[in-house]
Amino acid sequence: MRSNSEVGTNCPNIQKAIFEGNAKEVVEVVLSEEEAVLDYSSIIDDVKFHFRNRTHWFIQFVSRKKNTVAHTLAKWYLKCNVFGS
């Protein structure tokens, strides 16, 4: 989720976006109007802030099995950042 929050800060020109996540609890908390009481509440609050200010941004849950391309890309991205290749 930190990456989603950073997108809002670092890419202010993105007008329309759909964010998909495979962490169902996180997606539900972001979509909820209630305040999050979790270890990562500050990150959730940042993400909620960016979604409130962008009416054409959406977030939805997608299971990992149904989103293998995104999962593979995320693993590749992490590998590149860890090993610098």
Secondary structure, DSSP 8 states (H G I E B T S, - for coil): -HHHHHHHHH-TT---EEEEES-HHHHHHHH-SS---STTHHHHHHHHHHHHT-TTEEEEE--GGG-HHHHHHHHHHHHHHHH--
